[in-house]
């Protein structure tokens, strides 16, 4: 009888999803059978609560399976999960990427070892013990080039879950992208926890722009290169040059802005002020007029007044942001912000709603401006694809999957662009 395949449940960021696929491969190589693996996120207290809820649900559905918890929340608060009777083993972020961990699980070492296997993440020097080719849709692949973070924003627990910044050498990245292109992928996304810190720990300290230019030069058959969330204050001159001159670098940047008030930014221990963000967006748009920006913004950070919030709200227009990720602030135990004077919960909820409404208005303005335009769309399924600016396009007639098709936008609805 065939062994039952492990069940994976993933929370959080794209990098976590990437690592789940790596763990899936490691588990298969080790011959791991009946098990449930929950890959947690620690970014908010709500993320931890949802993980605990999912663990209880998965235990009810899989009463005889070994249940293993890993990920950032397992790294930062292992006792939270080891104290749950539903959990058999807690595995840290370093351990989850090691083949020997999965060989031990396949050999059924659970019960013969300590329930918590979580080492000091700050001792990590390698980015990943296992790289995968082809995570994502059959049209778009994600490549992890960096992990960890050297910064200590006062609201963020992630450095304690991911460790200090580590970079994948450029040659390794290029070789992986070549394999992906050979496998038929038309778009690659570079991902990391703090992407603009890439290279700081490598010989000669190259910058992210150097990596982008090297990929585009050495993988000429790659149609599209995209970069995920970046810290705009750390963008280097070479990356700005790539934005200006390389049409294969997609005109879509997601910015880690977090707030639009200078005092709040200082209390967050961010490295930029509001004018820095505005200036970056203006400069990038001059270099690439069709560029579109997304941004992370926190509503209700401790000590935020209504006037301070209005500065964040105005930043949406002043930076001409389109895709907003709005986070209602919630305190994370162990962070400096959790000890600051907190904003009333109702005010946080109201401010988050107003930010989201501003975001919806910006999306609708963007969609309306695209009607009648000719667009190159990378198809993700027969009826949906994305433009170079990452805007969703819906087709009335089925399209070949994983291909770049040229089309004219005929209309839009609340969800995306339409080709009728």
Secondary structure, DSSP 4 states (H G I P E B T S, - for coil): -PPPPPEEEE-S-HHHHHHHHHHHHHHHHHT--SEEEEEE--SSHHHHHHHHHHHHHHHHH-TTSEEEEEEHHHHH-HHHHHTSTT-SEEE-TTGGG-HHHHHHHHTT-TTSS-SEE---GGG---S-S---S--S-SSEEEEE-EE--S---TT--HHHHH-S-EE--HHHHHHHHHHHHHTT-SEEEEE-SSGGGTTTTSGGG--HHHHHHHHHHH-TT--EEEE--B-GGG--HHHHHHHHH-TTB-SEEEEEEE-S-HHHHHHHT-S--HHHHHHHHHHHHHH-TT-EEEEEEEES-TT--HHHHHHHHHHHHHTTEEEEEEEE----TTSGGGGSPPPPHHHHHHHHHHHHHHHHHHHHHHHHHHTT-EEEEEEEETTEEE-TT--EEEESS---TT-EEEEE--EE-SS-EEE-
